[in-house]
Amino acid sequence: MYRHVLPAAGRTPAVPTRAVPTLAALGAPRLLAGLDGAERLDRVAHLTRHGSPPDLCASELVALAEDTGLRGRGGAGFPFARKLSAVLEGQRRADGRAAVVVNGSEGEPGCLKDTALLLYAPHLVLDGALLAARALGAQEVAIGVTRADVARSVRRAIAERGPLSTPVRAQLLTERFVTGEGTALTDGLNRGPGLPSGRKVRSSERGLNGLPTLLSNTETYAQLAVAARLGALGYRNTGDPAEPGTVLLTVAGERVVEAPTGVPLGRVLALCGLSPGQGVLVGGYHGTWLSPSAAATAVLSREALAAHGAVLGAGAVLPLPEGTCLAGETVRVARWMAAESAGQCGPCVLGLPALADALGQAVGGGGQRALDTVRARIRAVERRGACSHPDGTARFVASALAAFPEEFGGHAHGAGCGRPVLGVLPVTGEEAYGGGPPGTGGGRHAGGHAATPAPGPAAPGQRLLVDWTLCRGHGLCADLVPGMVRLGADGYPERAAMPLPARMRRRAQLAVRRCPALALRIQDGG
């Protein structure tokens, strides 16, 4: 559909791409995947391959989005035509002004599709964003990214276009999981800290610079550019008739694949040389686990995935191979998600670390009571957060328990699985939050803290100290600084002095302020 073979893109430019076979036949679903040596399309190469896009007025653009059934490719799958219509309505109340925002933040380690687009086909994304901007008469197009190489690629593409009637900028934002949340993204683009607002703010009413804003994902704008060139009928020639077009998937955290909607998930995995293994996580770390049998029958459409309680989300497809401990991998990700909190509400600051710790205790042989505690922690954070992060993390854990009850039951009752925790599910900065991959999947303490490495590099000379004369064993510090402060069997911290990683300083400061006994302090120098 993109008429461009996208190379897989690693988290850093040094990661090599890997070739994946291509399956193509007239009238049959097509899967396009990365090839070694693929080059970035500059402006000339882009126009040679794709041609110039048409100009469409606002009503024509809305009609195109409706006729193609175009939905957002960043998570919720919201109908693009409804977004456009909402911004047009917002414009009427804002003196005709508007803005366009491209969400290229992609804060999840298992997602690389938007990175691949912006590195290798940035002009396709710019085509879609500028098409929308011209139709809306927007004052600005802003593109939020979190990788320096991606920012350079986009800025280069902007420069290649020469003078533009609508100003376009690419801004490098802080890389964290919640950066892509709508209010966090616009806050970062507005030169703020890039955190969720905690309020239900519609970007169509108030977004970039306070203007009604069309905010959508990188791939969505690329799809819009393709649809504008092909027209609705041409676009609908590919994919499921009820949900036409293609989707970009990141498979196993390292392969970027374009697939028509309606293709079997098993076929995508087989094309990449993979199997469902122990199960497949669909939709990323706010997504849903599918058992091997469910993954074997699932197809890539909203309706089909909904039957399994799943959504495609940002297009992450993560099969879990047989050789690693499923329960331990789930604990690792739960701890990482807790550490990725924006730190602005109780369900995130307290609830997610408590959920991750409860899950670790259950997997470590805590028995039925520990499993019941996990479910209670899930209920405690659901629908209570300032943004969707607590709900998404709770859904990730709940779906794992539902899809693999025997696995978690065996660990909770001390049997374990005997497999090591290999760290197959990708996370970043693992050493800083105490969720390192070495470990075992068997016996008591499986997936618990025992095998976790010490926290990563500390800020020079800084330590978190516990004053034993004041400490009363409340345990709040272990929730606020997960993986760094560990509680012993008596409920008190295991150590009185802990090196303070720079990544954990903000959490440590929060723990110091909130310690009920005032028993914590940060020591500088020595």
C-alpha distance (Angstrom), angle and dihedral (degrees) to the residues before:
residue distance angle dihedral
M1 . . .
Y2 3.78 . .
R3 3.81 90.4 .
H4 3.79 85.2 -139.5
V5 3.78 127.1 96.2
L6 3.78 106.9 -131.9
P7 3.79 119.3 -145.2
A8 3.77 119.5 -137.0
A9 3.78 110.4 -104.6
G10 3.78 123.4 -148.5
R11 3.79 124.4 -145.4
T12 3.81 88.3 -97.3
P13 3.81 129.9 29.8
A14 3.80 90.2 -111.8
V15 3.80 93.0 67.6
P16 3.82 108.1 99.9
T17 3.77 121.7 -127.9
R18 3.77 119.8 -117.5
A19 3.76 126.4 -141.0
V20 3.79 118.0 -121.1
P21 3.84 122.9 -171.0
T22 3.79 118.0 -102.8
L23 3.80 121.3 -132.7
A24 3.81 113.0 -160.3
A25 3.80 131.6 159.4
L26 3.78 133.1 152.5
G27 3.77 110.3 -95.1
A28 3.80 92.5 6.7
P29 3.80 129.0 102.6
R30 3.77 111.9 -89.0
L31 3.76 129.7 -145.9
L32 3.78 117.7 -162.1
A33 3.77 119.5 -167.4
G34 3.78 141.6 171.3
L35 3.78 124.6 -66.4
D36 3.78 126.3 -163.3
G37 3.78 114.1 -104.9
A38 3.80 98.1 23.5
E39 3.79 111.4 154.5
R40 3.77 133.3 -139.5
L41 3.79 112.7 -99.7
D42 3.78 109.4 -123.0
R43 3.80 120.5 -160.3
V44 3.81 95.3 -84.1
A45 3.80 94.6 45.7
H46 3.80 90.2 45.5
L47 3.81 93.0 53.7
T48 3.79 91.3 44.0
R49 3.80 90.6 54.0
H50 3.79 101.5 36.4
G51 3.79 108.1 18.2
S52 3.80 123.8 -140.8
P53 3.81 119.2 -47.4
P54 3.81 119.4 -122.7
D55 3.79 123.5 -110.2
L56 3.80 113.5 -114.0
C57 3.78 130.0 -171.3
A58 3.80 119.8 -130.6
S59 3.80 95.6 -94.5
E60 3.82 91.5 48.0
L61 3.79 90.9 50.0
V62 3.80 92.2 50.3
A63 3.80 90.0 48.6
L64 3.83 91.3 49.9
A65 3.80 91.5 50.9
E66 3.81 90.9 48.2
D67 3.80 94.9 46.3
T68 3.81 93.2 49.1
G69 3.82 93.9 42.7
L70 3.82 87.6 -129.5
R71 3.79 113.3 -173.0
G72 3.78 131.8 -177.3
R73 3.78 115.0 -85.6
G74 3.78 97.0 -155.9
G75 3.80 103.9 82.7
A76 3.80 120.4 -66.4
G77 3.82 96.3 51.0
F78 3.81 93.1 -136.1
P79 3.84 114.3 -178.5
F80 3.80 107.8 -97.3
A81 3.80 93.6 -146.4
R82 3.80 90.2 59.4
K83 3.80 90.5 50.7
L84 3.80 90.6 51.8
S85 3.79 92.2 47.7
A86 3.80 91.2 49.3
V87 3.81 91.7 52.3
L88 3.81 91.2 48.1
E89 3.81 88.6 52.7
G90 3.80 90.1 48.0
Q91 3.82 89.6 50.9
R92 3.77 91.1 57.9
R93 3.81 87.9 60.2
A94 3.82 94.3 43.0
D95 3.81 104.1 55.7
G96 3.80 91.7 -93.6
R97 3.80 95.2 -64.0
A98 3.82 124.3 134.9
A99 3.80 143.3 154.2
V100 3.80 137.0 -144.9
V101 3.82 123.2 -137.1
V102 3.80 126.7 -168.7
N103 3.80 114.0 -155.6
G104 3.81 105.8 -145.7
S105 3.80 96.0 148.7
E106 3.82 96.7 110.5
G107 3.81 94.5 -179.0
E108 3.79 95.8 177.9
P109 3.83 115.7 95.6
G110 3.81 91.6 -142.4
C111 3.84 93.4 59.1
L112 3.79 124.0 80.0
K113 3.81 105.6 145.8
D114 3.80 96.4 100.4
T115 3.78 89.9 44.5
A116 3.81 89.3 53.7
L117 3.81 91.6 50.3
L118 3.79 94.5 48.8
L119 3.79 93.4 44.6
Y120 3.80 98.3 45.6
A121 3.82 108.4 17.6
P122 3.82 105.4 24.3
H123 3.82 93.6 145.7
L124 3.79 91.1 62.2
V125 3.81 88.8 59.1
L126 3.80 92.1 44.4
D127 3.82 89.7 50.3
G128 3.80 91.0 57.5
A129 3.80 95.0 43.2
L130 3.82 93.4 47.9
L131 3.80 91.1 44.7
A132 3.80 88.4 57.7
A133 3.81 92.8 41.5
R134 3.81 93.0 53.8
A135 3.79 91.8 46.7
L136 3.79 91.0 51.4
G137 3.80 96.3 37.8
A138 3.80 86.8 -125.2
Q139 3.81 121.8 -168.4
E140 3.81 94.4 -141.4
V141 3.80 146.4 1.2
A142 3.82 114.8 -143.0
I143 3.80 124.1 -172.7
G144 3.80 117.5 -160.8
V145 3.83 117.3 -155.3
T146 3.80 135.2 163.3
R147 3.82 102.7 -155.4
A148 3.78 123.8 78.7
D149 3.81 93.3 -143.4
V150 3.79 90.8 51.9
A151 3.81 91.1 49.2
R152 3.81 90.1 51.8
S153 3.81 91.9 49.6
V154 3.81 93.1 50.1
R155 3.82 94.0 45.1
R156 3.78 89.6 49.6
A157 3.81 90.1 51.5
I158 3.81 90.9 49.8
A159 3.81 89.8 51.4
E160 3.82 90.9 48.5
R161 3.81 89.7 60.5
G162 3.79 94.5 58.9
P163 3.82 120.8 -152.2
L164 3.81 112.9 5.0
S165 3.79 128.8 -161.2
T166 3.81 89.1 -138.4
P167 3.84 117.0 48.4
V168 3.81 112.7 -118.7
R169 3.80 126.0 -166.2
A170 3.79 136.2 175.6
Q171 3.79 116.6 -148.4
L172 3.79 127.9 -165.4
L173 3.82 110.3 -134.1
T174 3.79 133.4 -171.2
E175 3.79 111.2 -78.5
R176 3.78 109.1 -122.1
F177 3.78 134.7 126.7
V178 3.81 95.3 -105.3
T179 3.83 96.2 48.0
G180 3.80 90.8 95.9
E181 3.82 94.3 56.6
G182 3.80 106.0 115.3
T183 3.79 100.5 -115.0
A184 3.82 91.5 39.0
L185 3.81 91.0 52.8
T186 3.81 94.9 49.5
D187 3.81 90.5 43.9
G188 3.81 89.9 54.5
L189 3.81 91.9 46.4
N190 3.82 87.7 50.1
R191 3.83 87.3 57.9
G192 3.81 92.9 -103.1
P193 3.83 127.2 130.1
G194 3.81 91.8 -83.3
L195 3.80 97.9 -119.4
P196 3.81 129.8 139.6
S197 3.78 112.5 -92.1
G198 3.80 94.1 -133.2
R199 3.80 89.0 -132.5
K200 3.79 131.3 96.7
V201 3.80 98.0 -106.4
R202 3.80 119.0 167.2
S203 3.78 111.1 -142.8
S204 3.81 87.6 -149.3
E205 3.81 86.9 66.7
R206 3.80 102.4 33.6
G207 3.79 124.3 3.6
L208 3.81 133.6 117.8
N209 3.83 109.6 30.3
G210 3.79 87.9 -11.8
L211 3.82 92.4 -64.5
P212 3.81 128.6 128.9
T213 3.79 100.7 -89.4
L214 3.78 135.4 -159.4
L215 3.80 100.6 -144.0
S216 3.77 119.9 -177.8
N217 3.77 143.1 143.0
T218 3.81 126.2 -82.2
E219 3.79 94.3 -111.2
T220 3.80 91.6 49.0
Y221 3.80 91.0 61.4
A222 3.81 90.7 46.0
Q223 3.81 89.3 52.0
L224 3.81 89.4 49.4
A225 3.81 90.4 53.1
V226 3.81 90.6 50.7
A227 3.81 92.8 47.0
A228 3.82 91.7 49.9
R229 3.81 90.5 55.3
L230 3.81 96.6 43.1
G231 3.80 98.8 37.3
A232 3.79 123.0 -136.1
L233 3.81 95.4 -70.7
G234 3.80 93.9 48.4
Y235 3.78 91.6 46.3
R236 3.81 92.4 50.8
N237 3.82 92.1 55.1
T238 3.80 89.0 84.6
G239 3.78 128.3 61.4
D240 3.78 136.0 2.5
P241 3.85 110.8 -13.5
A242 3.81 89.3 -134.4
E243 3.79 91.3 50.5
P244 3.80 108.8 19.8
G245 3.78 129.7 -165.3
T246 3.77 133.9 38.7
V247 3.78 137.8 -68.3
L248 3.76 131.1 -143.8
L249 3.79 113.9 -129.6
T250 3.77 132.8 -168.6
V251 3.79 105.0 -146.2
A252 3.82 119.8 -159.5
G253 3.79 90.1 -12.9
E254 3.79 94.4 -74.6
R255 3.82 113.7 57.9
V256 3.79 122.9 73.0
V257 3.80 111.1 -154.2
E258 3.80 132.2 177.5
A259 3.80 113.0 -145.7
P260 3.80 134.3 174.5
T261 3.77 115.1 -112.9
G262 3.79 112.3 -101.2
V263 3.81 95.4 37.6
P264 3.84 115.2 132.2
L265 3.78 114.3 -100.0
G266 3.81 89.4 -134.9
R267 3.79 89.9 58.8
V268 3.80 91.8 54.8
L269 3.80 91.0 50.1
A270 3.80 92.8 46.8
L271 3.80 91.1 50.6
C272 3.79 87.8 55.6
G273 3.81 91.3 48.9
L274 3.80 92.9 -108.1
S275 3.79 138.5 118.9
P276 3.82 130.5 -152.4
G277 3.82 88.2 -100.6
Q278 3.79 110.1 -177.5
G279 3.79 91.7 -17.3
V280 3.81 143.1 -47.4
L281 3.79 127.9 -106.4
V282 3.81 108.1 -145.7
G283 3.79 121.8 -165.1
G284 3.79 97.4 19.3
Y285 3.79 128.9 -99.2
H286 3.80 92.3 -26.2
G287 3.78 87.5 48.4
T288 3.77 140.3 88.1
W289 3.79 135.5 -89.9
L290 3.78 118.5 -125.7
S291 3.78 120.4 -158.8
P292 3.83 116.0 -126.6
S293 3.80 90.7 -100.6
A294 3.81 92.4 49.5
A295 3.81 91.3 46.6
A296 3.81 89.7 51.8
T297 3.82 92.0 58.6
A298 3.82 101.3 33.5
V299 3.80 121.0 106.9
L300 3.78 127.5 -162.1
S301 3.78 103.1 -100.1
R302 3.78 132.8 103.7
E303 3.80 93.7 -117.9
A304 3.80 95.2 47.2
L305 3.80 94.4 46.4
A306 3.81 91.4 45.3
A307 3.80 87.7 62.0
H308 3.81 86.0 64.0
G309 3.81 92.8 44.4
A310 3.80 90.3 -108.2
V311 3.79 139.6 119.6
L312 3.78 127.9 -161.5
G313 3.79 91.6 -127.2
A314 3.79 112.2 171.5
G315 3.80 91.4 -6.8
A316 3.80 101.0 -99.9
V317 3.81 113.7 153.1
L318 3.80 112.7 -175.4
P319 3.82 117.6 179.6
L320 3.79 113.4 -166.9
P321 3.82 112.5 -136.4
E322 3.78 121.8 -133.9
G323 3.79 97.0 -112.3
T324 3.80 99.8 69.0
C325 3.81 133.4 70.4
L326 3.80 107.7 -100.4
A327 3.79 93.9 -160.5
G328 3.80 93.1 48.7
E329 3.80 91.6 48.8
T330 3.79 89.4 52.9
V331 3.81 90.6 52.2
R332 3.83 90.6 50.6
V333 3.79 92.7 53.6
A334 3.81 93.3 43.3
R335 3.81 89.7 54.6
W336 3.79 91.4 47.3
M337 3.79 91.4 49.9
A338 3.80 89.9 50.7
A339 3.81 89.9 52.4
E340 3.84 90.3 50.0
S341 3.81 91.8 63.1
A342 3.80 117.8 131.0
G343 3.81 86.0 -132.3
Q344 3.80 94.3 -131.0
C345 3.79 105.9 113.3
G346 3.78 139.2 36.0
P347 3.81 97.1 -113.9
C348 3.83 88.8 58.4
V349 3.81 101.8 34.8
L350 3.80 96.2 42.0
G351 3.78 108.0 9.7
L352 3.81 101.2 54.0
P353 3.83 96.7 47.9
A354 3.81 88.3 46.4
L355 3.81 90.0 50.4
A356 3.81 92.1 48.8
D357 3.80 92.2 47.9
A358 3.80 92.1 47.4
L359 3.80 89.6 51.0
G360 3.80 90.4 49.5
Q361 3.79 91.0 51.2
A362 3.79 91.6 49.1
V363 3.80 92.8 49.1
G364 3.79 88.6 46.1
G365 3.80 91.9 62.7
G366 3.79 101.7 -83.0
G367 3.79 94.8 147.3
Q368 3.78 131.2 -136.3
R369 3.78 92.7 -43.7
A370 3.82 89.4 60.1
L371 3.82 91.5 50.6
D372 3.81 89.6 49.6
T373 3.81 88.6 51.4
V374 3.81 90.4 53.7
R375 3.79 90.7 54.5
A376 3.80 90.9 46.8
R377 3.83 89.8 51.6
I378 3.80 89.7 51.2
R379 3.80 91.2 53.5
A380 3.80 90.4 46.9
V381 3.82 94.3 61.1
E382 3.81 101.6 35.4
R383 3.82 116.1 113.4
R384 3.79 92.0 -6.3
G385 3.80 104.2 93.0
A386 3.78 130.3 105.8
C387 3.81 87.5 -125.1
S388 3.80 136.5 10.2
H389 3.81 95.8 -86.0
P390 3.85 97.0 95.3
D391 3.81 91.8 46.5
G392 3.80 92.8 47.7
T393 3.79 93.6 48.3
A394 3.79 91.8 47.1
R395 3.81 89.4 50.2
F396 3.82 90.7 52.0
V397 3.82 92.0 54.0
A398 3.81 94.8 40.1
S399 3.80 92.4 51.2
A400 3.81 91.1 50.4
L401 3.81 90.8 53.0
A402 3.81 90.8 47.0
A403 3.81 96.5 45.7
F404 3.82 96.6 44.0
P405 3.82 108.1 28.4
E406 3.81 94.4 150.5
E407 3.80 92.2 51.3
F408 3.80 94.3 53.1
G409 3.79 92.9 38.0
G410 3.80 90.9 54.0
H411 3.80 92.4 50.7
A412 3.79 93.5 45.1
H413 3.80 91.5 53.5
G414 3.79 93.4 48.9
A415 3.80 101.8 -103.5
G416 3.80 96.8 107.9
C417 3.79 124.1 -178.4
G418 3.80 101.5 -100.3
R419 3.81 92.2 -128.4
P420 3.81 122.4 123.8
V421 3.78 122.3 -119.0
L422 3.80 99.8 -112.9
G423 3.79 98.2 179.8
V424 3.80 94.1 -118.3
L425 3.81 95.5 153.7
P426 3.82 104.8 77.4
V427 3.80 121.0 -117.7
T428 3.80 132.5 159.1
G429 3.80 130.9 -127.5
E430 3.78 90.9 12.8
E431 3.80 95.3 162.5
A432 3.79 91.0 59.0
Y433 3.79 98.0 60.1
G434 3.78 99.3 36.5
G435 3.80 101.8 -110.8
G436 3.78 100.7 118.8
P437 3.79 118.0 164.9
P438 3.83 101.5 -121.7
G439 3.77 110.2 101.9
T440 3.74 145.9 96.2
G441 3.75 134.4 -95.1
G442 3.78 96.8 -150.4
G443 3.77 136.5 83.8
R444 3.78 129.9 -7.0
H445 3.81 116.6 -19.4
A446 3.81 91.0 25.5
G447 3.77 107.1 156.9
G448 3.81 89.6 4.6
H449 3.77 130.1 117.7
A450 3.78 101.2 -80.6
A451 3.78 97.7 90.1
T452 3.81 96.2 40.0
P453 3.80 115.6 118.6
A454 3.76 121.5 -125.3
P455 3.82 117.8 -87.0
G456 3.78 116.8 -79.2
P457 3.79 131.0 -103.4
A458 3.77 112.5 -28.3
A459 3.76 125.7 -139.2
P460 3.84 105.7 -97.0
G461 3.78 111.0 -72.9
Q462 3.81 96.7 -13.3
R463 3.80 124.5 133.9
L464 3.78 135.8 168.7
L465 3.82 108.8 -128.2
V466 3.81 131.6 -160.8
D467 3.80 118.4 -151.2
W468 3.80 103.3 -145.1
T469 3.82 91.4 -163.5
L470 3.81 89.3 65.0
C471 3.83 104.5 29.4
R472 3.80 113.4 110.0
G473 3.81 98.5 179.7
H474 3.78 97.4 -109.3
G475 3.81 89.1 149.6
L476 3.82 94.8 -146.3
C477 3.81 90.6 124.6
A478 3.81 91.4 62.1
D479 3.81 89.2 56.8
L480 3.80 94.3 46.1
V481 3.82 96.7 45.1
P482 3.82 102.0 31.5
G483 3.77 116.7 -166.1
M484 3.81 93.9 11.6
V485 3.80 101.1 65.1
R486 3.81 108.6 46.3
L487 3.77 124.1 -173.6
G488 3.78 121.4 -135.3
A489 3.79 125.9 -140.0
D490 3.82 89.2 -82.8
G491 3.80 92.1 57.3
Y492 3.81 94.8 -110.7
P493 3.85 125.1 114.9
E494 3.81 112.0 -83.7
R495 3.82 93.6 -135.4
A496 3.78 135.3 37.3
A497 3.82 95.2 -151.0
M498 3.81 127.5 36.3
P499 3.83 129.5 178.8
L500 3.79 107.7 -112.8
P501 3.84 114.8 -133.1
A502 3.80 113.5 -145.4
R503 3.81 89.2 -123.3
M504 3.82 90.6 59.1
R505 3.82 98.6 44.9
R506 3.81 95.1 98.9
R507 3.81 91.2 50.5
A508 3.80 91.3 46.3
Q509 3.81 90.9 52.2
L510 3.80 88.7 51.4
A511 3.81 90.2 50.8
V512 3.82 91.0 50.6
R513 3.81 91.3 52.4
R514 3.79 95.1 45.6
C515 3.80 101.8 41.9
P516 3.84 103.4 121.6
A517 3.81 91.5 -147.8
L518 3.84 95.8 42.5
A519 3.80 87.0 -125.9
L520 3.83 98.4 139.2
R521 3.78 131.5 79.3
I522 3.79 138.4 162.0
Q523 3.79 115.8 -121.9
D524 3.82 120.3 -152.6
G525 3.81 121.4 -155.8
G526 3.77 116.3 15.5
